[in-house]
Amino acid sequence: MKNQRPRQISRTARTVIKEKLAFLGSLADTANVSWACKAAKIPRRTAYEWRDADPVFAKGWEEAVELGTDALEDEAIRRGHAGVDKPVYQGGKQVGKLREYSDTLLIFMLKARRPEKFKERAQIDHKVDLIKQFMEAVSGKSRGLPKPLQ
């Protein structure tokens, strides 16, 4: 058996691997494809071509987006619950800080995590036409009684 040298990876292949790892790392941090492409210094089209052609990269993409989305969710909760300090200026100088909380972020988080309790409750009443027909019949603008809805 001959001594086999480890398979050499071409410089181009090494570069692609580094770019893919940089892209996935940034995508995991930001959940934003455009930002990840800028960080990896690749065109968006290249990232999508890699995803379409490479199932392992596509799986890494999915996992990176999940990690990035988790980070965004954590930040939304922090801003909504713990708040963010905003500087207060007077006469051009910072004189203090004001902690602001985001009710909107909290509302979105509650709707996402407990939709059965916090979902929008818009209902459309399909009996409006029947009532309108009845009112027209009573006021004499229509002949006969309202037609039943199907």
Secondary structure as UniProt FT lines:
FT   HELIX           11..30
FT   HELIX           33..40
FT   HELIX           44..53
FT   HELIX           55..81
FT   STRAND          84..90
FT   TURN            91..92
FT   STRAND          93..100
FT   HELIX           103..113
FT   HELIX           115..118
FT   TURN            126..127
FT   HELIX           128..139
//
